[in-house]
Amino acid sequence: QVRLVESGGGLVQAGGSLRLSCAASGRTFGSYAMGWFRQAPGKERAFVAAITGSGDTKSYSDSVKGRFTISRDNAENMVYLQMNSLKFEDTAVYYCAVDSRRWHYSGSRYSTDDFAFWGQGTQVTVTS
């Protein structure tokens, strides 16, 4: 059974950095794209970043482009989200997810419907 566990969230001042981690288990993930989404209070879950199975292609939402970096380590079944220059509006619960289809990639067009498995989320709070 696929399991995703996020960690690394916390409280940070605006301008600071955090690194989120997602530990995946239950299958070999090298042929599946993975993504990060976030959900702020009262808002829908929104795409943040995605990465192909091989890690050679990455996509970002406009709101985080240039500040966030997604990466993965297939040997360790890990996905990361390095978040720099954090802003108050980055405050949200961050989720990692696995694309439901092998060898599929939608880049910045990803929606929540494309992902079959989700972690429980990790809270990121940015103070001004």
Salt bridges, closest charged atoms under 4 A:
ASP62 OD1 - LYS65 NZ 3.31
ASP90 OD1 - ARG38 NH1 2.87
ASP90 OD2 - ARG67 NH1 2.73
ASP99 OD1 - ARG101 NE 3.82
ASP99 OD2 - HIS104 ND1 2.76
ASP114 OD1 - ARG101 NH2 2.65
